[in-house]
């Protein structure tokens, strides 16, 4: 049975009972799950949903009692938990930062962030005076993000400098050697972008006079100069599309979908300090100036 489920040629699911496991309780996750349910109901009006709660003590018992044929993982931790547990049923996911999927598993879904090429294009459109980009790369991290970010910057006619470090302690020297540059792109990786690393980067950004493009708007509230906003609901809708493929027994292509960028968040104080002047006519709807109160 498990081997059959691992094969993309498995017969389509007919029961359409979906178990939903979340990394944690959050308004953004609730928005994505609501959109997922509405989106899936368009093609599968008989689908039912079982709330498996959050990844916390007792989650494994709730999963064992769930006998539906497919699962939705909400957030990176929920997805990695299901994969690590060896879950063989089809898994769709939403609101996952920088998804990394194992080969040969029936897993597909939607990321939490926009595709890097669209992020770079939006930044360049709103802030065309920023011509020097750098990207933070931790040794041992998959090279796909760095390669895609560098290629996107070069297509836009921007210079690109990868900054590779092995530890947080190596950040000051590595960034000082790479300076000057206008914008540092941070990798969308929760395992690498730790609170300590982010605090160090905020301090370095002020000292070396560069801005940081963070993976999501909450980082702007914490001191990043910029971030690209997406619709959480769109991540849920895209996950519903992927779940539809899984329920039909068809391999989604691609296995990861990305929500479209909606606008660029700028930290007003940091943008002022950096003398960033948005493109005339861009304030709405492409730009949101966040002001610390």
Phi and psi in degrees as GROMACS dihedral restraints (atoms count N, CA, C in turn):
[ dihedral_restraints ]
;  ai    aj    ak    al  type     phi  dphi    fc
    3     4     5     6     1   -63.0    20    10
    4     5     6     7     1   -40.5    20    10
    6     7     8     9     1   -64.6    20    10
    7     8     9    10     1   -35.5    20    10
    9    10    11    12     1   -66.5    20    10
   10    11    12    13     1   -38.0    20    10
   12    13    14    15     1   -69.3    20    10
   13    14    15    16     1   -28.6    20    10
   15    16    17    18     1   -73.1    20    10
   16    17    18    19     1   -19.9    20    10
   18    19    20    21     1   -84.7    20    10
   19    20    21    22     1   137.1    20    10
   21    22    23    24     1   -67.0    20    10
   22    23    24    25     1   -19.0    20    10
   24    25    26    27     1   -84.4    20    10
   25    26    27    28     1    11.6    20    10
   27    28    29    30     1   -62.5    20    10
   28    29    30    31     1   151.0    20    10
   30    31    32    33     1   -64.3    20    10
   31    32    33    34     1   153.2    20    10
   33    34    35    36     1   -64.7    20    10
   34    35    36    37     1   146.8    20    10
   36    37    38    39     1   -75.6    20    10
   37    38    39    40     1   136.3    20    10
   39    40    41    42     1  -109.2    20    10
   40    41    42    43     1   -26.7    20    10
   42    43    44    45     1   -71.6    20    10
   43    44    45    46     1   -34.4    20    10
   45    46    47    48     1    57.4    20    10
   46    47    48    49     1    40.2    20    10
   48    49    50    51     1  -100.7    20    10
   49    50    51    52     1   120.9    20    10
   51    52    53    54     1  -113.1    20    10
   52    53    54    55     1   125.0    20    10
   54    55    56    57     1   -92.1    20    10
   55    56    57    58     1   136.6    20    10
   57    58    59    60     1  -117.4    20    10
   58    59    60    61     1   117.3    20    10
   60    61    62    63     1  -114.3    20    10
   61    62    63    64     1   127.0    20    10
   63    64    65    66     1  -110.0    20    10
   64    65    66    67     1   150.0    20    10
   66    67    68    69     1   -66.5    20    10
   67    68    69    70     1   -37.9    20    10
   69    70    71    72     1  -166.7    20    10
   70    71    72    73     1   174.0    20    10
   72    73    74    75     1   -86.4    20    10
   73    74    75    76     1   125.3    20    10
   75    76    77    78     1  -156.5    20    10
   76    77    78    79     1   145.8    20    10
   78    79    80    81     1   -58.9    20    10
   79    80    81    82     1   -39.0    20    10
   81    82    83    84     1   -62.9    20    10
   82    83    84    85     1   -40.0    20    10
   84    85    86    87     1   -67.2    20    10
   85    86    87    88     1   -40.5    20    10
   87    88    89    90     1   -60.6    20    10
   88    89    90    91     1   -41.9    20    10
   90    91    92    93     1   -62.4    20    10
   91    92    93    94     1   -43.0    20    10
   93    94    95    96     1   -66.8    20    10
   94    95    96    97     1   -42.2    20    10
   96    97    98    99     1   -65.2    20    10
   97    98    99   100     1   -41.7    20    10
   99   100   101   102     1   -60.1    20    10
  100   101   102   103     1   -45.0    20    10
  102   103   104   105     1   -65.8    20    10
  103   104   105   106     1   -36.0    20    10
  105   106   107   108     1   -60.6    20    10
  106   107   108   109     1   -46.8    20    10
  108   109   110   111     1   -62.9    20    10
  109   110   111   112     1   -43.8    20    10
  111   112   113   114     1   -64.2    20    10
  112   113   114   115     1   -43.6    20    10
  114   115   116   117     1   -64.5    20    10
  115   116   117   118     1   -42.6    20    10
  117   118   119   120     1   -68.6    20    10
  118   119   120   121     1   -33.7    20    10
  120   121   122   123     1   -64.4    20    10
  121   122   123   124     1   -21.7    20    10
  123   124   125   126     1   -64.5    20    10
  124   125   126   127     1   -39.8    20    10
  126   127   128   129     1   -99.9    20    10
  127   128   129   130     1   -22.4    20    10
  129   130   131   132     1  -130.5    20    10
  130   131   132   133     1    74.7    20    10
  132   133   134   135     1   -63.3    20    10
  133   134   135   136     1   -18.5    20    10
  135   136   137   138     1   -91.7    20    10
  136   137   138   139     1     4.4    20    10
  138   139   140   141     1   -65.1    20    10
  139   140   141   142     1   140.9    20    10
  141   142   143   144     1  -121.9    20    10
  142   143   144   145     1   159.2    20    10
  144   145   146   147     1  -130.2    20    10
  145   146   147   148     1   137.9    20    10
  147   148   149   150     1  -119.3    20    10
  148   149   150   151     1   121.9    20    10
  150   151   152   153     1   -79.7    20    10
  151   152   153   154     1   113.5    20    10
  153   154   155   156     1   -93.3    20    10
  154   155   156   157     1     5.6    20    10
  156   157   158   159     1    78.1    20    10
  157   158   159   160     1  -151.1    20    10
  159   160   161   162     1  -113.0    20    10
  160   161   162   163     1   165.0    20    10
  162   163   164   165     1   -73.7    20    10
  163   164   165   166     1    99.1    20    10
  165   166   167   168     1  -157.1    20    10
  166   167   168   169     1   169.4    20    10
  168   169   170   171     1   -48.3    20    10
  169   170   171   172     1   128.4    20    10
  171   172   173   174     1   102.5    20    10
  172   173   174   175     1   -10.3    20    10
  174   175   176   177     1   -64.7    20    10
  175   176   177   178     1   -36.6    20    10
  177   178   179   180     1   -65.8    20    10
  178   179   180   181     1   -36.9    20    10
  180   181   182   183     1   -65.4    20    10
  181   182   183   184     1   -40.0    20    10
  183   184   185   186     1   -64.8    20    10
  184   185   186   187     1   -38.3    20    10
  186   187   188   189     1   -66.5    20    10
  187   188   189   190     1   -40.1    20    10
  189   190   191   192     1   -63.7    20    10
  190   191   192   193     1   -31.1    20    10
  192   193   194   195     1   -82.7    20    10
  193   194   195   196     1   -10.9    20    10
  195   196   197   198     1   -86.8    20    10
  196   197   198   199     1   122.6    20    10
  198   199   200   201     1  -111.8    20    10
  199   200   201   202     1    14.4    20    10
  201   202   203   204     1   -69.5    20    10
  202   203   204   205     1   171.0    20    10
  204   205   206   207     1   -95.1    20    10
  205   206   207   208     1    -8.9    20    10
  207   208   209   210     1  -148.4    20    10
  208   209   210   211     1   161.3    20    10
  210   211   212   213     1  -133.7    20    10
  211   212   213   214     1   149.6    20    10
  213   214   215   216     1  -116.3    20    10
  214   215   216   217     1   122.8    20    10
  216   217   218   219     1   -98.4    20    10
  217   218   219   220     1   127.7    20    10
  219   220   221   222     1  -112.4    20    10
  220   221   222   223     1   106.6    20    10
  222   223   224   225     1    99.2    20    10
  223   224   225   226     1   157.7    20    10
  225   226   227   228     1   -62.7    20    10
  226   227   228   229     1   -42.9    20    10
  228   229   230   231     1   -64.5    20    10
  229   230   231   232     1   -40.8    20    10
  231   232   233   234     1   -63.6    20    10
  232   233   234   235     1   -42.8    20    10
  234   235   236   237     1   -64.1    20    10
  235   236   237   238     1   -49.3    20    10
  237   238   239   240     1   -64.2    20    10
  238   239   240   241     1   -33.2    20    10
  240   241   242   243     1   -65.1    20    10
  241   242   243   244     1   -44.8    20    10
  243   244   245   246     1   -65.5    20    10
  244   245   246   247     1   -40.8    20    10
  246   247   248   249     1   -66.4    20    10
  247   248   249   250     1   -42.5    20    10
  249   250   251   252     1   -66.2    20    10
  250   251   252   253     1   -28.8    20    10
  252   253   254   255     1   -77.5    20    10
  253   254   255   256     1    -5.0    20    10
  255   256   257   258     1    77.8    20    10
  256   257   258   259     1    22.7    20    10
  258   259   260   261     1   -58.0    20    10
  259   260   261   262     1   125.2    20    10
  261   262   263   264     1   -97.5    20    10
  262   263   264   265     1   -14.8    20    10
  264   265   266   267     1   -72.2    20    10
  265   266   267   268     1   158.3    20    10
  267   268   269   270     1   -58.3    20    10
  268   269   270   271     1   138.0    20    10
  270   271   272   273     1  -126.2    20    10
  271   272   273   274     1   121.6    20    10
  273   274   275   276     1  -100.2    20    10
  274   275   276   277     1   157.8    20    10
  276   277   278   279     1  -141.2    20    10
  277   278   279   280     1   156.1    20    10
  279   280   281   282     1  -142.7    20    10
  280   281   282   283     1   155.7    20    10
  282   283   284   285     1    59.4    20    10
  283   284   285   286     1    39.9    20    10
  285   286   287   288     1  -104.9    20    10
  286   287   288   289     1   126.8    20    10
  288   289   290   291     1   -83.5    20    10
  289   290   291   292     1   123.1    20    10
  291   292   293   294     1    50.9    20    10
  292   293   294   295     1    63.9    20    10
  294   295   296   297     1   -60.8    20    10
  295   296   297   298     1   137.6    20    10
  297   298   299   300     1  -124.8    20    10
  298   299   300   301     1   115.7    20    10
  300   301   302   303     1  -110.5    20    10
  301   302   303   304     1   137.7    20    10
  303   304   305   306     1   -74.3    20    10
  304   305   306   307     1   150.5    20    10
  306   307   308   309     1   -74.7    20    10
  307   308   309   310     1   148.3    20    10
  309   310   311   312     1    79.4    20    10
  310   311   312   313     1    10.3    20    10
  312   313   314   315     1  -112.3    20    10
  313   314   315   316     1   149.3    20    10
  315   316   317   318     1   -84.3    20    10
  316   317   318   319     1    76.8    20    10
  318   319   320   321     1  -134.4    20    10
  319   320   321   322     1   130.3    20    10
  321   322   323   324     1  -160.1    20    10
  322   323   324   325     1   154.8    20    10
  324   325   326   327     1   177.2    20    10
  325   326   327   328     1  -152.9    20    10
  327   328   329   330     1  -128.1    20    10
  328   329   330   331     1   139.0    20    10
  330   331   332   333     1   -76.3    20    10
  331   332   333   334     1   170.3    20    10
  333   334   335   336     1   -89.6    20    10
  334   335   336   337     1   -22.4    20    10
  336   337   338   339     1  -113.5    20    10
  337   338   339   340     1   164.0    20    10
  339   340   341   342     1   -74.1    20    10
  340   341   342   343     1   160.8    20    10
  342   343   344   345     1   -63.2    20    10
  343   344   345   346     1   143.5    20    10
  345   346   347   348     1   -61.8    20    10
  346   347   348   349     1   -34.6    20    10
  348   349   350   351     1   -66.3    20    10
  349   350   351   352     1   -34.1    20    10
  351   352   353   354     1   -75.7    20    10
  352   353   354   355     1   -31.0    20    10
  354   355   356   357     1   -64.8    20    10
  355   356   357   358     1   -47.8    20    10
  357   358   359   360     1   -61.8    20    10
  358   359   360   361     1   -41.3    20    10
  360   361   362   363     1   -62.9    20    10
  361   362   363   364     1   -40.1    20    10
  363   364   365   366     1   -67.0    20    10
  364   365   366   367     1   -44.0    20    10
  366   367   368   369     1   -59.4    20    10
  367   368   369   370     1   -44.5    20    10
  369   370   371   372     1   -66.4    20    10
  370   371   372   373     1   -33.4    20    10
  372   373   374   375     1   -70.7    20    10
  373   374   375   376     1   -41.4    20    10
  375   376   377   378     1   -81.7    20    10
  376   377   378   379     1   -35.8    20    10
  378   379   380   381     1  -126.0    20    10
  379   380   381   382     1    70.2    20    10
  381   382   383   384     1   -66.8    20    10
  382   383   384   385     1   -16.7    20    10
  384   385   386   387     1   -74.9    20    10
  385   386   387   388     1   -14.9    20    10
  387   388   389   390     1   -82.5    20    10
  388   389   390   391     1   109.0    20    10
  390   391   392   393     1  -115.3    20    10
  391   392   393   394     1    -9.4    20    10
  393   394   395   396     1  -117.1    20    10
  394   395   396   397     1   110.3    20    10
  396   397   398   399     1  -111.7    20    10
  397   398   399   400     1   148.9    20    10
  399   400   401   402     1  -132.5    20    10
  400   401   402   403     1   157.6    20    10
  402   403   404   405     1  -130.2    20    10
  403   404   405   406     1   135.7    20    10
  405   406   407   408     1   -87.1    20    10
  406   407   408   409     1   126.0    20    10
  408   409   410   411     1  -128.7    20    10
  409   410   411   412     1   126.6    20    10
  411   412   413   414     1   -93.4    20    10
  412   413   414   415     1   135.6    20    10
  414   415   416   417     1   -57.4    20    10
  415   416   417   418     1   135.3    20    10
  417   418   419   420     1    93.1    20    10
  418   419   420   421     1   -12.4    20    10
  420   421   422   423     1   -76.2    20    10
  421   422   423   424     1   149.8    20    10
  423   424   425   426     1   -56.2    20    10
  424   425   426   427     1   137.3    20    10
  426   427   428   429     1   -79.0    20    10
  427   428   429   430     1    -4.1    20    10
  429   430   431   432     1   -61.3    20    10
  430   431   432   433     1   -44.8    20    10
  432   433   434   435     1   -64.3    20    10
  433   434   435   436     1   -45.8    20    10
  435   436   437   438     1   -60.6    20    10
  436   437   438   439     1   -43.8    20    10
  438   439   440   441     1   -64.3    20    10
  439   440   441   442     1   -43.0    20    10
  441   442   443   444     1   -67.9    20    10
  442   443   444   445     1   -40.4    20    10
  444   445   446   447     1   -65.0    20    10
  445   446   447   448     1   -44.7    20    10
  447   448   449   450     1   -62.6    20    10
  448   449   450   451     1   -42.9    20    10
  450   451   452   453     1   -64.3    20    10
  451   452   453   454     1   -38.8    20    10
  453   454   455   456     1   -65.4    20    10
  454   455   456   457     1   -42.3    20    10
  456   457   458   459     1   -63.4    20    10
  457   458   459   460     1   -42.9    20    10
  459   460   461   462     1   -67.7    20    10
  460   461   462   463     1   -36.2    20    10
  462   463   464   465     1   -63.4    20    10
  463   464   465   466     1   -30.9    20    10
  465   466   467   468     1   -83.5    20    10
  466   467   468   469     1     1.7    20    10
  468   469   470   471     1    80.7    20    10
  469   470   471   472     1    21.1    20    10
  471   472   473   474     1  -102.1    20    10
  472   473   474   475     1   152.6    20    10
  474   475   476   477     1   -79.2    20    10
  475   476   477   478     1   151.0    20    10
  477   478   479   480     1  -134.7    20    10
  478   479   480   481     1   129.6    20    10
  480   481   482   483     1  -128.8    20    10
  481   482   483   484     1   109.8    20    10
  483   484   485   486     1   -75.5    20    10
  484   485   486   487     1   135.2    20    10
  486   487   488   489     1  -115.4    20    10
  487   488   489   490     1   108.2    20    10
  489   490   491   492     1  -102.9    20    10
  490   491   492   493     1   128.7    20    10
  492   493   494   495     1  -133.7    20    10
  493   494   495   496     1   154.8    20    10
  495   496   497   498     1   -97.3    20    10
  496   497   498   499     1   -29.6    20    10
  498   499   500   501     1  -142.1    20    10
  499   500   501   502     1   166.0    20    10
  501   502   503   504     1   -62.4    20    10
  502   503   504   505     1   -37.2    20    10
  504   505   506   507     1   -63.2    20    10
  505   506   507   508     1   -21.4    20    10
  507   508   509   510     1   -85.1    20    10
  508   509   510   511     1    -6.2    20    10
  510   511   512   513     1   -60.8    20    10
  511   512   513   514     1   -48.6    20    10
  513   514   515   516     1   -56.4    20    10
  514   515   516   517     1   -48.3    20    10
  516   517   518   519     1   -67.0    20    10
  517   518   519   520     1   -42.6    20    10
  519   520   521   522     1   -64.1    20    10
  520   521   522   523     1   -42.1    20    10
  522   523   524   525     1   -70.8    20    10
  523   524   525   526     1   -38.4    20    10
  525   526   527   528     1   -62.6    20    10
  526   527   528   529     1   -38.9    20    10
  528   529   530   531     1   -66.6    20    10
  529   530   531   532     1   -35.8    20    10
  531   532   533   534     1   -79.9    20    10
  532   533   534   535     1   -24.0    20    10
  534   535   536   537     1   -64.1    20    10
  535   536   537   538     1   152.5    20    10
  537   538   539   540     1   -91.1    20    10
  538   539   540   541     1   149.7    20    10
  540   541   542   543     1  -151.8    20    10
  541   542   543   544     1   162.9    20    10
  543   544   545   546     1   -88.6    20    10
  544   545   546   547     1   -42.3    20    10
  546   547   548   549     1  -139.5    20    10
  547   548   549   550     1   131.1    20    10
  549   550   551   552     1  -106.1    20    10
  550   551   552   553     1   119.3    20    10
  552   553   554   555     1   -84.9    20    10
  553   554   555   556     1   127.2    20    10
  555   556   557   558     1   -94.2    20    10
  556   557   558   559     1   140.2    20    10
  558   559   560   561     1   -70.2    20    10
  559   560   561   562     1   140.1    20    10
  561   562   563   564     1   -80.8    20    10
  562   563   564   565     1    71.1    20    10
  564   565   566   567     1  -141.0    20    10
  565   566   567   568     1   109.2    20    10
  567   568   569   570     1   -64.4    20    10
  568   569   570   571     1   -28.7    20    10
  570   571   572   573     1   -72.0    20    10
  571   572   573   574     1   -26.3    20    10
  573   574   575   576     1   -98.8    20    10
  574   575   576   577     1   -38.7    20    10
  576   577   578   579     1   -88.1    20    10
  577   578   579   580     1    72.9    20    10
  579   580   581   582     1   -76.8    20    10
  580   581   582   583     1   162.1    20    10
  582   583   584   585     1   -55.2    20    10
  583   584   585   586     1   -40.1    20    10
  585   586   587   588     1   -64.8    20    10
  586   587   588   589     1   -45.0    20    10
  588   589   590   591     1   -61.0    20    10
  589   590   591   592     1   -40.4    20    10
  591   592   593   594     1   -66.7    20    10
  592   593   594   595     1   -41.0    20    10
  594   595   596   597     1   -61.3    20    10
  595   596   597   598     1   -41.0    20    10
  597   598   599   600     1   -63.4    20    10
  598   599   600   601     1   -42.0    20    10
  600   601   602   603     1   -66.4    20    10
  601   602   603   604     1   -38.4    20    10
  603   604   605   606     1   -61.0    20    10
  604   605   606   607     1   -43.5    20    10
  606   607   608   609     1   -64.9    20    10
  607   608   609   610     1   -42.9    20    10
  609   610   611   612     1   -66.2    20    10
  610   611   612   613     1   -36.1    20    10
  612   613   614   615     1   -61.9    20    10
  613   614   615   616     1   -39.3    20    10
  615   616   617   618     1   -70.9    20    10
  616   617   618   619     1   -38.6    20    10
  618   619   620   621     1   -71.8    20    10
  619   620   621   622     1   -40.4    20    10
  621   622   623   624     1   -96.0    20    10
  622   623   624   625     1     0.3    20    10
  624   625   626   627     1    60.6    20    10
  625   626   627   628     1    55.1    20    10
  627   628   629   630     1  -133.1    20    10
  628   629   630   631     1   162.2    20    10
  630   631   632   633     1  -102.8    20    10
  631   632   633   634     1   159.5    20    10
  633   634   635   636     1  -116.9    20    10
  634   635   636   637     1   133.6    20    10
  636   637   638   639     1   -97.8    20    10
  637   638   639   640     1   109.1    20    10
  639   640   641   642     1   -93.3    20    10
  640   641   642   643     1   164.9    20    10
  642   643   644   645     1   -66.9    20    10
  643   644   645   646     1   -25.3    20    10
  645   646   647   648     1  -156.3    20    10
  646   647   648   649     1   159.0    20    10
  648   649   650   651     1   -55.2    20    10
  649   650   651   652     1   -33.0    20    10
  651   652   653   654     1   -55.3    20    10
  652   653   654   655     1   -27.2    20    10
  654   655   656   657     1   -67.7    20    10
  655   656   657   658     1   -28.0    20    10
  657   658   659   660     1   -65.0    20    10
  658   659   660   661     1   -40.9    20    10
  660   661   662   663     1   -62.6    20    10
  661   662   663   664     1   -24.2    20    10
  663   664   665   666     1   -93.9    20    10
  664   665   666   667     1    -0.3    20    10
  666   667   668   669     1   125.8    20    10
  667   668   669   670     1    -6.7    20    10
  669   670   671   672     1   -69.6    20    10
  670   671   672   673     1   150.9    20    10
  672   673   674   675     1   -76.6    20    10
  673   674   675   676     1   -29.0    20    10
  675   676   677   678     1  -154.8    20    10
  676   677   678   679     1   159.0    20    10
  678   679   680   681     1  -160.9    20    10
  679   680   681   682     1   153.7    20    10
  681   682   683   684     1   -98.6    20    10
  682   683   684   685     1   126.6    20    10
  684   685   686   687     1   -89.8    20    10
  685   686   687   688     1   142.2    20    10
  687   688   689   690     1  -127.6    20    10
  688   689   690   691     1   170.6    20    10
  690   691   692   693     1   -88.1    20    10
  691   692   693   694     1   119.7    20    10
  693   694   695   696     1   -60.3    20    10
  694   695   696   697     1   -37.0    20    10
  696   697   698   699     1   -61.9    20    10
  697   698   699   700     1   -36.9    20    10
  699   700   701   702     1   -64.5    20    10
  700   701   702   703     1   -36.5    20    10
  702   703   704   705     1   -60.0    20    10
  703   704   705   706     1   -38.8    20    10
  705   706   707   708     1   -67.2    20    10
  706   707   708   709     1   -41.4    20    10
  708   709   710   711     1   -63.5    20    10
  709   710   711   712     1   -42.6    20    10
  711   712   713   714     1   -64.6    20    10
  712   713   714   715     1   -36.6    20    10
  714   715   716   717     1   -64.4    20    10
  715   716   717   718     1   -35.1    20    10
  717   718   719   720     1   -64.5    20    10
  718   719   720   721     1   -38.5    20    10
  720   721   722   723     1   -61.4    20    10
  721   722   723   724     1   -44.5    20    10
  723   724   725   726     1   -65.9    20    10
  724   725   726   727     1   -40.2    20    10
  726   727   728   729     1   -62.4    20    10
  727   728   729   730     1   -36.7    20    10
  729   730   731   732     1   -58.5    20    10
  730   731   732   733     1   -43.1    20    10
  732   733   734   735     1   -61.3    20    10
  733   734   735   736     1   -44.1    20    10
  735   736   737   738     1   -63.2    20    10
  736   737   738   739     1   -42.2    20    10
  738   739   740   741     1   -66.8    20    10
  739   740   741   742     1   -28.1    20    10
  741   742   743   744     1   -85.1    20    10
  742   743   744   745     1    -5.7    20    10
  744   745   746   747     1    78.3    20    10
  745   746   747   748     1    19.7    20    10
  747   748   749   750     1  -108.2    20    10
  748   749   750   751     1   139.8    20    10
  750   751   752   753     1   -74.2    20    10
  751   752   753   754     1   120.6    20    10
  753   754   755   756     1   -65.3    20    10
  754   755   756   757     1   145.1    20    10
  756   757   758   759     1  -142.5    20    10
  757   758   759   760     1   112.0    20    10
  759   760   761   762     1   -78.4    20    10
  760   761   762   763     1   168.3    20    10
  762   763   764   765     1   -79.2    20    10
  763   764   765   766     1   -17.4    20    10
  765   766   767   768     1  -120.8    20    10
  766   767   768   769     1   125.0    20    10
  768   769   770   771     1  -108.9    20    10
  769   770   771   772     1   150.8    20    10
  771   772   773   774     1  -121.7    20    10
  772   773   774   775     1   132.4    20    10
  774   775   776   777     1   -66.7    20    10
  775   776   777   778     1   151.9    20    10
  777   778   779   780     1   -75.2    20    10
  778   779   780   781     1   144.2    20    10
  780   781   782   783     1   -67.9    20    10
  781   782   783   784     1   140.0    20    10
  783   784   785   786     1  -104.6    20    10
  784   785   786   787     1   -40.3    20    10
  786   787   788   789     1  -164.0    20    10
  787   788   789   790     1   164.2    20    10
  789   790   791   792     1   -99.9    20    10
  790   791   792   793     1   123.6    20    10
  792   793   794   795     1   -84.9    20    10
  793   794   795   796     1   135.1    20    10
  795   796   797   798     1  -124.4    20    10
  796   797   798   799     1   134.8    20    10
  798   799   800   801     1   -74.7    20    10
  799   800   801   802     1   112.8    20    10
  801   802   803   804     1   -59.1    20    10
  802   803   804   805     1   -43.5    20    10
  804   805   806   807     1   -65.2    20    10
  805   806   807   808     1   -44.2    20    10
  807   808   809   810     1   -66.6    20    10
  808   809   810   811     1   -40.9    20    10
  810   811   812   813     1   -62.1    20    10
  811   812   813   814     1   -38.3    20    10
  813   814   815   816     1   -65.7    20    10
  814   815   816   817     1   -45.0    20    10
  816   817   818   819     1   -62.7    20    10
  817   818   819   820     1   -33.6    20    10
  819   820   821   822     1   -88.1    20    10
  820   821   822   823     1    -3.3    20    10
  822   823   824   825     1    61.3    20    10
  823   824   825   826     1    37.9    20    10
  825   826   827   828     1   -80.8    20    10
  826   827   828   829     1   121.5    20    10
  828   829   830   831     1  -111.5    20    10
  829   830   831   832     1   110.6    20    10
  831   832   833   834     1   -60.8    20    10
  832   833   834   835     1   154.2    20    10
  834   835   836   837     1   -59.4    20    10
  835   836   837   838     1   132.3    20    10
  837   838   839   840     1   -54.1    20    10
  838   839   840   841     1   134.4    20    10
  840   841   842   843     1    87.4    20    10
  841   842   843   844     1    -2.2    20    10
  843   844   845   846     1   -91.5    20    10
  844   845   846   847     1   -10.8    20    10
  846   847   848   849     1   -53.7    20    10
  847   848   849   850     1   -33.2    20    10
  849   850   851   852     1  -138.2    20    10
  850   851   852   853     1   133.6    20    10
  852   853   854   855     1   -98.5    20    10
  853   854   855   856     1    10.9    20    10
  855   856   857   858     1   -85.6    20    10
  856   857   858   859     1   -12.4    20    10
  858   859   860   861     1  -130.9    20    10
  859   860   861   862     1   137.1    20    10
  861   862   863   864     1  -129.0    20    10
  862   863   864   865     1   119.3    20    10
  864   865   866   867     1   -91.7    20    10
  865   866   867   868     1   115.6    20    10
  867   868   869   870     1   -94.3    20    10
  868   869   870   871     1   128.3    20    10
  870   871   872   873     1  -115.2    20    10
  871   872   873   874     1   126.1    20    10
  873   874   875   876     1   -72.6    20    10
  874   875   876   877     1   131.0    20    10
